[in-house]
Amino acid sequence: MSPLAFLLGALVIGIGGGLGAVSRWGVQTLGVRVAAGRGLERDERVKPWMTFLVNVIACFLLGVVVARLGSATGPGGYFYAALGAGFCGGLSTLSTAAHDIVDMVRRGEYSIALAYLMLSAGVGMGALWVGLVIAT
């Protein structure tokens, strides 16, 4: 890979990742505001489910991207990198989900923490599969 191709790849992944991260933040902020408007003011109970939502969306979108562009080369490879590694990678977040689980355990919500962990993995992989199936 040439230095120019490497730099271009890093640039498109960075742009995609930035857009994904901003989208994640926007969904979380909107979710907390909607919940507060409905009288649920404890955002520590809402934020984990917003993380769950964006992770499932990211898995679904990744399935679509892989099905449509998984073997893309040339300019299509950059589009794949921007969407797959960039946007979907920035949108999803395993570290925040792990932090959410630790917070639930610290609050003594062991059953909810376990359910959240199992749902995150199971529904995320299911969403990936649905994205793959729908896009093929």
Chimera marker file (.cmm) of the C-alpha trace (Angstrom):
<marker_set name="trace">
<marker id="1" x="0.000" y="0.000" z="0.000" r="1" g="1" b="0" radius="0.5"/>
<marker id="2" x="1.382" y="3.361" z="-0.962" r="1" g="1" b="0" radius="0.5"/>
<marker id="3" x="1.775" y="6.128" z="1.615" r="1" g="1" b="0" radius="0.5"/>
<marker id="4" x="-0.864" y="8.174" z="-0.210" r="1" g="1" b="0" radius="0.5"/>
<marker id="5" x="-3.370" y="5.286" z="-0.141" r="1" g="1" b="0" radius="0.5"/>
<marker id="6" x="-2.654" y="4.795" z="3.570" r="1" g="1" b="0" radius="0.5"/>
<marker id="7" x="-3.234" y="8.472" z="4.328" r="1" g="1" b="0" radius="0.5"/>
<marker id="8" x="-6.423" y="8.550" z="2.264" r="1" g="1" b="0" radius="0.5"/>
<marker id="9" x="-7.682" y="5.457" z="4.087" r="1" g="1" b="0" radius="0.5"/>
<marker id="10" x="-6.897" y="7.020" z="7.468" r="1" g="1" b="0" radius="0.5"/>
<marker id="11" x="-8.670" y="10.214" z="6.420" r="1" g="1" b="0" radius="0.5"/>
<marker id="12" x="-11.892" y="8.533" z="5.264" r="1" g="1" b="0" radius="0.5"/>
<marker id="13" x="-11.986" y="6.278" z="8.340" r="1" g="1" b="0" radius="0.5"/>
<marker id="14" x="-11.422" y="9.309" z="10.585" r="1" g="1" b="0" radius="0.5"/>
<marker id="15" x="-14.223" y="11.262" z="8.920" r="1" g="1" b="0" radius="0.5"/>
<marker id="16" x="-16.582" y="8.297" z="9.100" r="1" g="1" b="0" radius="0.5"/>
<marker id="17" x="-15.620" y="7.593" z="12.717" r="1" g="1" b="0" radius="0.5"/>
<marker id="18" x="-16.176" y="11.204" z="13.687" r="1" g="1" b="0" radius="0.5"/>
<marker id="19" x="-19.624" y="11.220" z="12.104" r="1" g="1" b="0" radius="0.5"/>
<marker id="20" x="-20.482" y="7.934" z="13.829" r="1" g="1" b="0" radius="0.5"/>
<marker id="21" x="-19.328" y="9.203" z="17.226" r="1" g="1" b="0" radius="0.5"/>
<marker id="22" x="-21.294" y="12.431" z="16.861" r="1" g="1" b="0" radius="0.5"/>
<marker id="23" x="-24.355" y="10.389" z="15.854" r="1" g="1" b="0" radius="0.5"/>
<marker id="24" x="-23.950" y="8.208" z="18.955" r="1" g="1" b="0" radius="0.5"/>
<marker id="25" x="-23.719" y="11.276" z="21.157" r="1" g="1" b="0" radius="0.5"/>
<marker id="26" x="-26.792" y="12.782" z="19.451" r="1" g="1" b="0" radius="0.5"/>
<marker id="27" x="-28.905" y="9.662" z="19.965" r="1" g="1" b="0" radius="0.5"/>
<marker id="28" x="-27.868" y="9.453" z="23.618" r="1" g="1" b="0" radius="0.5"/>
<marker id="29" x="-28.550" y="13.142" z="24.248" r="1" g="1" b="0" radius="0.5"/>
<marker id="30" x="-31.917" y="12.979" z="22.492" r="1" g="1" b="0" radius="0.5"/>
<marker id="31" x="-32.887" y="9.836" z="24.395" r="1" g="1" b="0" radius="0.5"/>
<marker id="32" x="-32.060" y="11.395" z="27.751" r="1" g="1" b="0" radius="0.5"/>
<marker id="33" x="-34.030" y="14.535" z="26.860" r="1" g="1" b="0" radius="0.5"/>
<marker id="34" x="-37.062" y="12.538" z="25.721" r="1" g="1" b="0" radius="0.5"/>
<marker id="35" x="-36.931" y="10.460" z="28.895" r="1" g="1" b="0" radius="0.5"/>
<marker id="36" x="-36.654" y="13.594" z="31.041" r="1" g="1" b="0" radius="0.5"/>
<marker id="37" x="-39.664" y="15.036" z="29.221" r="1" g="1" b="0" radius="0.5"/>
<marker id="38" x="-41.616" y="11.940" z="30.238" r="1" g="1" b="0" radius="0.5"/>
<marker id="39" x="-40.636" y="12.269" z="33.878" r="1" g="1" b="0" radius="0.5"/>
<marker id="40" x="-37.654" y="9.862" z="33.895" r="1" g="1" b="0" radius="0.5"/>
<marker id="41" x="-35.017" y="12.191" z="35.243" r="1" g="1" b="0" radius="0.5"/>
<marker id="42" x="-32.420" y="9.607" z="36.246" r="1" g="1" b="0" radius="0.5"/>
<marker id="43" x="-30.298" y="9.545" z="33.117" r="1" g="1" b="0" radius="0.5"/>
<marker id="44" x="-28.079" y="6.738" z="34.490" r="1" g="1" b="0" radius="0.5"/>
<marker id="45" x="-31.069" y="4.460" z="33.823" r="1" g="1" b="0" radius="0.5"/>
<marker id="46" x="-31.632" y="5.794" z="30.285" r="1" g="1" b="0" radius="0.5"/>
<marker id="47" x="-28.087" y="6.138" z="28.932" r="1" g="1" b="0" radius="0.5"/>
<marker id="48" x="-27.301" y="2.395" z="28.863" r="1" g="1" b="0" radius="0.5"/>
<marker id="49" x="-30.327" y="1.735" z="26.680" r="1" g="1" b="0" radius="0.5"/>
<marker id="50" x="-29.309" y="4.492" z="24.296" r="1" g="1" b="0" radius="0.5"/>
<marker id="51" x="-25.895" y="2.803" z="24.064" r="1" g="1" b="0" radius="0.5"/>
<marker id="52" x="-27.684" y="-0.482" z="23.434" r="1" g="1" b="0" radius="0.5"/>
<marker id="53" x="-29.759" y="1.144" z="20.684" r="1" g="1" b="0" radius="0.5"/>
<marker id="54" x="-26.796" y="2.652" z="18.826" r="1" g="1" b="0" radius="0.5"/>
<marker id="55" x="-24.825" y="-0.597" z="19.117" r="1" g="1" b="0" radius="0.5"/>
<marker id="56" x="-27.704" y="-2.553" z="17.565" r="1" g="1" b="0" radius="0.5"/>
<marker id="57" x="-28.100" y="0.050" z="14.806" r="1" g="1" b="0" radius="0.5"/>
<marker id="58" x="-24.347" y="-0.057" z="14.150" r="1" g="1" b="0" radius="0.5"/>
<marker id="59" x="-24.395" y="-3.865" z="13.906" r="1" g="1" b="0" radius="0.5"/>
<marker id="60" x="-27.309" y="-3.758" z="11.473" r="1" g="1" b="0" radius="0.5"/>
<marker id="61" x="-25.638" y="-1.091" z="9.319" r="1" g="1" b="0" radius="0.5"/>
<marker id="62" x="-22.375" y="-3.041" z="9.362" r="1" g="1" b="0" radius="0.5"/>
<marker id="63" x="-24.240" y="-6.077" z="8.065" r="1" g="1" b="0" radius="0.5"/>
<marker id="64" x="-25.616" y="-4.000" z="5.195" r="1" g="1" b="0" radius="0.5"/>
<marker id="65" x="-22.195" y="-2.477" z="4.446" r="1" g="1" b="0" radius="0.5"/>
<marker id="66" x="-20.446" y="-5.858" z="4.477" r="1" g="1" b="0" radius="0.5"/>
<marker id="67" x="-23.102" y="-7.435" z="2.260" r="1" g="1" b="0" radius="0.5"/>
<marker id="68" x="-22.967" y="-4.593" z="-0.253" r="1" g="1" b="0" radius="0.5"/>
<marker id="69" x="-19.310" y="-3.549" z="-0.190" r="1" g="1" b="0" radius="0.5"/>
<marker id="70" x="-17.434" y="-6.320" z="1.643" r="1" g="1" b="0" radius="0.5"/>
<marker id="71" x="-15.230" y="-7.154" z="-1.293" r="1" g="1" b="0" radius="0.5"/>
<marker id="72" x="-14.932" y="-3.619" z="-2.619" r="1" g="1" b="0" radius="0.5"/>
<marker id="73" x="-11.618" y="-2.545" z="-4.050" r="1" g="1" b="0" radius="0.5"/>
<marker id="74" x="-10.371" y="0.726" z="-5.440" r="1" g="1" b="0" radius="0.5"/>
<marker id="75" x="-12.592" y="3.720" z="-4.654" r="1" g="1" b="0" radius="0.5"/>
<marker id="76" x="-15.266" y="1.340" z="-3.304" r="1" g="1" b="0" radius="0.5"/>
<marker id="77" x="-12.747" y="0.135" z="-0.736" r="1" g="1" b="0" radius="0.5"/>
<marker id="78" x="-12.473" y="3.638" z="0.677" r="1" g="1" b="0" radius="0.5"/>
<marker id="79" x="-16.256" y="3.891" z="0.880" r="1" g="1" b="0" radius="0.5"/>
<marker id="80" x="-16.321" y="0.538" z="2.683" r="1" g="1" b="0" radius="0.5"/>
<marker id="81" x="-13.637" y="1.749" z="5.103" r="1" g="1" b="0" radius="0.5"/>
<marker id="82" x="-15.468" y="5.023" z="5.748" r="1" g="1" b="0" radius="0.5"/>
<marker id="83" x="-18.752" y="3.267" z="6.483" r="1" g="1" b="0" radius="0.5"/>
<marker id="84" x="-17.606" y="-0.007" z="8.071" r="1" g="1" b="0" radius="0.5"/>
<marker id="85" x="-14.553" y="0.805" z="10.158" r="1" g="1" b="0" radius="0.5"/>
<marker id="86" x="-15.344" y="4.521" z="10.329" r="1" g="1" b="0" radius="0.5"/>
<marker id="87" x="-19.038" y="5.270" z="10.788" r="1" g="1" b="0" radius="0.5"/>
<marker id="88" x="-20.145" y="1.927" z="12.259" r="1" g="1" b="0" radius="0.5"/>
<marker id="89" x="-17.039" y="1.797" z="14.454" r="1" g="1" b="0" radius="0.5"/>
<marker id="90" x="-17.648" y="5.332" z="15.718" r="1" g="1" b="0" radius="0.5"/>
<marker id="91" x="-21.363" y="4.726" z="16.219" r="1" g="1" b="0" radius="0.5"/>
<marker id="92" x="-20.911" y="1.551" z="18.238" r="1" g="1" b="0" radius="0.5"/>
<marker id="93" x="-19.089" y="1.401" z="21.525" r="1" g="1" b="0" radius="0.5"/>
<marker id="94" x="-18.146" y="-1.667" z="23.498" r="1" g="1" b="0" radius="0.5"/>
<marker id="95" x="-16.303" y="0.356" z="26.119" r="1" g="1" b="0" radius="0.5"/>
<marker id="96" x="-19.366" y="2.433" z="27.000" r="1" g="1" b="0" radius="0.5"/>
<marker id="97" x="-21.503" y="-0.713" z="27.190" r="1" g="1" b="0" radius="0.5"/>
<marker id="98" x="-18.934" y="-2.267" z="29.533" r="1" g="1" b="0" radius="0.5"/>
<marker id="99" x="-18.930" y="0.887" z="31.669" r="1" g="1" b="0" radius="0.5"/>
<marker id="100" x="-22.732" y="0.808" z="31.784" r="1" g="1" b="0" radius="0.5"/>
<marker id="101" x="-22.602" y="-2.787" z="33.046" r="1" g="1" b="0" radius="0.5"/>
<marker id="102" x="-20.101" y="-1.848" z="35.764" r="1" g="1" b="0" radius="0.5"/>
<marker id="103" x="-22.365" y="1.020" z="36.863" r="1" g="1" b="0" radius="0.5"/>
<marker id="104" x="-25.366" y="-1.327" z="37.047" r="1" g="1" b="0" radius="0.5"/>
<marker id="105" x="-23.403" y="-3.797" z="39.154" r="1" g="1" b="0" radius="0.5"/>
<marker id="106" x="-22.242" y="-0.996" z="41.470" r="1" g="1" b="0" radius="0.5"/>
<marker id="107" x="-25.879" y="-0.006" z="41.978" r="1" g="1" b="0" radius="0.5"/>
<marker id="108" x="-26.685" y="-3.633" z="42.833" r="1" g="1" b="0" radius="0.5"/>
<marker id="109" x="-28.676" y="-4.212" z="39.639" r="1" g="1" b="0" radius="0.5"/>
<marker id="110" x="-27.118" y="-7.604" z="38.924" r="1" g="1" b="0" radius="0.5"/>
<marker id="111" x="-30.003" y="-9.074" z="36.959" r="1" g="1" b="0" radius="0.5"/>
<marker id="112" x="-30.347" y="-5.994" z="34.771" r="1" g="1" b="0" radius="0.5"/>
<marker id="113" x="-26.586" y="-5.930" z="34.166" r="1" g="1" b="0" radius="0.5"/>
<marker id="114" x="-26.592" y="-9.577" z="33.088" r="1" g="1" b="0" radius="0.5"/>
<marker id="115" x="-29.641" y="-9.069" z="30.875" r="1" g="1" b="0" radius="0.5"/>
<marker id="116" x="-28.041" y="-5.981" z="29.326" r="1" g="1" b="0" radius="0.5"/>
<marker id="117" x="-24.856" y="-7.920" z="28.577" r="1" g="1" b="0" radius="0.5"/>
<marker id="118" x="-26.717" y="-10.852" z="27.029" r="1" g="1" b="0" radius="0.5"/>
<marker id="119" x="-29.085" y="-8.633" z="25.062" r="1" g="1" b="0" radius="0.5"/>
<marker id="120" x="-26.246" y="-6.461" z="23.771" r="1" g="1" b="0" radius="0.5"/>
<marker id="121" x="-24.352" y="-9.443" z="22.394" r="1" g="1" b="0" radius="0.5"/>
<marker id="122" x="-27.357" y="-11.417" z="21.180" r="1" g="1" b="0" radius="0.5"/>
<marker id="123" x="-29.411" y="-8.628" z="19.662" r="1" g="1" b="0" radius="0.5"/>
<marker id="124" x="-26.303" y="-7.013" z="18.169" r="1" g="1" b="0" radius="0.5"/>
<marker id="125" x="-25.294" y="-10.201" z="16.374" r="1" g="1" b="0" radius="0.5"/>
<marker id="126" x="-28.897" y="-10.743" z="15.334" r="1" g="1" b="0" radius="0.5"/>
<marker id="127" x="-29.028" y="-7.233" z="13.887" r="1" g="1" b="0" radius="0.5"/>
<marker id="128" x="-25.797" y="-7.874" z="11.992" r="1" g="1" b="0" radius="0.5"/>
<marker id="129" x="-27.286" y="-11.036" z="10.507" r="1" g="1" b="0" radius="0.5"/>
<marker id="130" x="-30.529" y="-9.243" z="9.557" r="1" g="1" b="0" radius="0.5"/>
<marker id="131" x="-28.496" y="-6.508" z="7.860" r="1" g="1" b="0" radius="0.5"/>
<marker id="132" x="-26.556" y="-9.123" z="5.904" r="1" g="1" b="0" radius="0.5"/>
<marker id="133" x="-29.714" y="-10.962" z="4.849" r="1" g="1" b="0" radius="0.5"/>
<marker id="134" x="-31.658" y="-7.849" z="3.876" r="1" g="1" b="0" radius="0.5"/>
<marker id="135" x="-28.788" y="-6.411" z="1.825" r="1" g="1" b="0" radius="0.5"/>
<marker id="136" x="-28.065" y="-9.581" z="-0.169" r="1" g="1" b="0" radius="0.5"/>
<link id1="1" id2="2" r="1" g="1" b="0" radius="0.2"/>
<link id1="2" id2="3" r="1" g="1" b="0" radius="0.2"/>
<link id1="3" id2="4" r="1" g="1" b="0" radius="0.2"/>
<link id1="4" id2="5" r="1" g="1" b="0" radius="0.2"/>
<link id1="5" id2="6" r="1" g="1" b="0" radius="0.2"/>
<link id1="6" id2="7" r="1" g="1" b="0" radius="0.2"/>
<link id1="7" id2="8" r="1" g="1" b="0" radius="0.2"/>
<link id1="8" id2="9" r="1" g="1" b="0" radius="0.2"/>
<link id1="9" id2="10" r="1" g="1" b="0" radius="0.2"/>
<link id1="10" id2="11" r="1" g="1" b="0" radius="0.2"/>
<link id1="11" id2="12" r="1" g="1" b="0" radius="0.2"/>
<link id1="12" id2="13" r="1" g="1" b="0" radius="0.2"/>
<link id1="13" id2="14" r="1" g="1" b="0" radius="0.2"/>
<link id1="14" id2="15" r="1" g="1" b="0" radius="0.2"/>
<link id1="15" id2="16" r="1" g="1" b="0" radius="0.2"/>
<link id1="16" id2="17" r="1" g="1" b="0" radius="0.2"/>
<link id1="17" id2="18" r="1" g="1" b="0" radius="0.2"/>
<link id1="18" id2="19" r="1" g="1" b="0" radius="0.2"/>
<link id1="19" id2="20" r="1" g="1" b="0" radius="0.2"/>
<link id1="20" id2="21" r="1" g="1" b="0" radius="0.2"/>
<link id1="21" id2="22" r="1" g="1" b="0" radius="0.2"/>
<link id1="22" id2="23" r="1" g="1" b="0" radius="0.2"/>
<link id1="23" id2="24" r="1" g="1" b="0" radius="0.2"/>
<link id1="24" id2="25" r="1" g="1" b="0" radius="0.2"/>
<link id1="25" id2="26" r="1" g="1" b="0" radius="0.2"/>
<link id1="26" id2="27" r="1" g="1" b="0" radius="0.2"/>
<link id1="27" id2="28" r="1" g="1" b="0" radius="0.2"/>
<link id1="28" id2="29" r="1" g="1" b="0" radius="0.2"/>
<link id1="29" id2="30" r="1" g="1" b="0" radius="0.2"/>
<link id1="30" id2="31" r="1" g="1" b="0" radius="0.2"/>
<link id1="31" id2="32" r="1" g="1" b="0" radius="0.2"/>
<link id1="32" id2="33" r="1" g="1" b="0" radius="0.2"/>
<link id1="33" id2="34" r="1" g="1" b="0" radius="0.2"/>
<link id1="34" id2="35" r="1" g="1" b="0" radius="0.2"/>
<link id1="35" id2="36" r="1" g="1" b="0" radius="0.2"/>
<link id1="36" id2="37" r="1" g="1" b="0" radius="0.2"/>
<link id1="37" id2="38" r="1" g="1" b="0" radius="0.2"/>
<link id1="38" id2="39" r="1" g="1" b="0" radius="0.2"/>
<link id1="39" id2="40" r="1" g="1" b="0" radius="0.2"/>
<link id1="40" id2="41" r="1" g="1" b="0" radius="0.2"/>
<link id1="41" id2="42" r="1" g="1" b="0" radius="0.2"/>
<link id1="42" id2="43" r="1" g="1" b="0" radius="0.2"/>
<link id1="43" id2="44" r="1" g="1" b="0" radius="0.2"/>
<link id1="44" id2="45" r="1" g="1" b="0" radius="0.2"/>
<link id1="45" id2="46" r="1" g="1" b="0" radius="0.2"/>
<link id1="46" id2="47" r="1" g="1" b="0" radius="0.2"/>
<link id1="47" id2="48" r="1" g="1" b="0" radius="0.2"/>
<link id1="48" id2="49" r="1" g="1" b="0" radius="0.2"/>
<link id1="49" id2="50" r="1" g="1" b="0" radius="0.2"/>
<link id1="50" id2="51" r="1" g="1" b="0" radius="0.2"/>
<link id1="51" id2="52" r="1" g="1" b="0" radius="0.2"/>
<link id1="52" id2="53" r="1" g="1" b="0" radius="0.2"/>
<link id1="53" id2="54" r="1" g="1" b="0" radius="0.2"/>
<link id1="54" id2="55" r="1" g="1" b="0" radius="0.2"/>
<link id1="55" id2="56" r="1" g="1" b="0" radius="0.2"/>
<link id1="56" id2="57" r="1" g="1" b="0" radius="0.2"/>
<link id1="57" id2="58" r="1" g="1" b="0" radius="0.2"/>
<link id1="58" id2="59" r="1" g="1" b="0" radius="0.2"/>
<link id1="59" id2="60" r="1" g="1" b="0" radius="0.2"/>
<link id1="60" id2="61" r="1" g="1" b="0" radius="0.2"/>
<link id1="61" id2="62" r="1" g="1" b="0" radius="0.2"/>
<link id1="62" id2="63" r="1" g="1" b="0" radius="0.2"/>
<link id1="63" id2="64" r="1" g="1" b="0" radius="0.2"/>
<link id1="64" id2="65" r="1" g="1" b="0" radius="0.2"/>
<link id1="65" id2="66" r="1" g="1" b="0" radius="0.2"/>
<link id1="66" id2="67" r="1" g="1" b="0" radius="0.2"/>
<link id1="67" id2="68" r="1" g="1" b="0" radius="0.2"/>
<link id1="68" id2="69" r="1" g="1" b="0" radius="0.2"/>
<link id1="69" id2="70" r="1" g="1" b="0" radius="0.2"/>
<link id1="70" id2="71" r="1" g="1" b="0" radius="0.2"/>
<link id1="71" id2="72" r="1" g="1" b="0" radius="0.2"/>
<link id1="72" id2="73" r="1" g="1" b="0" radius="0.2"/>
<link id1="73" id2="74" r="1" g="1" b="0" radius="0.2"/>
<link id1="74" id2="75" r="1" g="1" b="0" radius="0.2"/>
<link id1="75" id2="76" r="1" g="1" b="0" radius="0.2"/>
<link id1="76" id2="77" r="1" g="1" b="0" radius="0.2"/>
<link id1="77" id2="78" r="1" g="1" b="0" radius="0.2"/>
<link id1="78" id2="79" r="1" g="1" b="0" radius="0.2"/>
<link id1="79" id2="80" r="1" g="1" b="0" radius="0.2"/>
<link id1="80" id2="81" r="1" g="1" b="0" radius="0.2"/>
<link id1="81" id2="82" r="1" g="1" b="0" radius="0.2"/>
<link id1="82" id2="83" r="1" g="1" b="0" radius="0.2"/>
<link id1="83" id2="84" r="1" g="1" b="0" radius="0.2"/>
<link id1="84" id2="85" r="1" g="1" b="0" radius="0.2"/>
<link id1="85" id2="86" r="1" g="1" b="0" radius="0.2"/>
<link id1="86" id2="87" r="1" g="1" b="0" radius="0.2"/>
<link id1="87" id2="88" r="1" g="1" b="0" radius="0.2"/>
<link id1="88" id2="89" r="1" g="1" b="0" radius="0.2"/>
<link id1="89" id2="90" r="1" g="1" b="0" radius="0.2"/>
<link id1="90" id2="91" r="1" g="1" b="0" radius="0.2"/>
<link id1="91" id2="92" r="1" g="1" b="0" radius="0.2"/>
<link id1="92" id2="93" r="1" g="1" b="0" radius="0.2"/>
<link id1="93" id2="94" r="1" g="1" b="0" radius="0.2"/>
<link id1="94" id2="95" r="1" g="1" b="0" radius="0.2"/>
<link id1="95" id2="96" r="1" g="1" b="0" radius="0.2"/>
<link id1="96" id2="97" r="1" g="1" b="0" radius="0.2"/>
<link id1="97" id2="98" r="1" g="1" b="0" radius="0.2"/>
<link id1="98" id2="99" r="1" g="1" b="0" radius="0.2"/>
<link id1="99" id2="100" r="1" g="1" b="0" radius="0.2"/>
<link id1="100" id2="101" r="1" g="1" b="0" radius="0.2"/>
<link id1="101" id2="102" r="1" g="1" b="0" radius="0.2"/>
<link id1="102" id2="103" r="1" g="1" b="0" radius="0.2"/>
<link id1="103" id2="104" r="1" g="1" b="0" radius="0.2"/>
<link id1="104" id2="105" r="1" g="1" b="0" radius="0.2"/>
<link id1="105" id2="106" r="1" g="1" b="0" radius="0.2"/>
<link id1="106" id2="107" r="1" g="1" b="0" radius="0.2"/>
<link id1="107" id2="108" r="1" g="1" b="0" radius="0.2"/>
<link id1="108" id2="109" r="1" g="1" b="0" radius="0.2"/>
<link id1="109" id2="110" r="1" g="1" b="0" radius="0.2"/>
<link id1="110" id2="111" r="1" g="1" b="0" radius="0.2"/>
<link id1="111" id2="112" r="1" g="1" b="0" radius="0.2"/>
<link id1="112" id2="113" r="1" g="1" b="0" radius="0.2"/>
<link id1="113" id2="114" r="1" g="1" b="0" radius="0.2"/>
<link id1="114" id2="115" r="1" g="1" b="0" radius="0.2"/>
<link id1="115" id2="116" r="1" g="1" b="0" radius="0.2"/>
<link id1="116" id2="117" r="1" g="1" b="0" radius="0.2"/>
<link id1="117" id2="118" r="1" g="1" b="0" radius="0.2"/>
<link id1="118" id2="119" r="1" g="1" b="0" radius="0.2"/>
<link id1="119" id2="120" r="1" g="1" b="0" radius="0.2"/>
<link id1="120" id2="121" r="1" g="1" b="0" radius="0.2"/>
<link id1="121" id2="122" r="1" g="1" b="0" radius="0.2"/>
<link id1="122" id2="123" r="1" g="1" b="0" radius="0.2"/>
<link id1="123" id2="124" r="1" g="1" b="0" radius="0.2"/>
<link id1="124" id2="125" r="1" g="1" b="0" radius="0.2"/>
<link id1="125" id2="126" r="1" g="1" b="0" radius="0.2"/>
<link id1="126" id2="127" r="1" g="1" b="0" radius="0.2"/>
<link id1="127" id2="128" r="1" g="1" b="0" radius="0.2"/>
<link id1="128" id2="129" r="1" g="1" b="0" radius="0.2"/>
<link id1="129" id2="130" r="1" g="1" b="0" radius="0.2"/>
<link id1="130" id2="131" r="1" g="1" b="0" radius="0.2"/>
<link id1="131" id2="132" r="1" g="1" b="0" radius="0.2"/>
<link id1="132" id2="133" r="1" g="1" b="0" radius="0.2"/>
<link id1="133" id2="134" r="1" g="1" b="0" radius="0.2"/>
<link id1="134" id2="135" r="1" g="1" b="0" radius="0.2"/>
<link id1="135" id2="136" r="1" g="1" b="0" radius="0.2"/>
</marker_set>
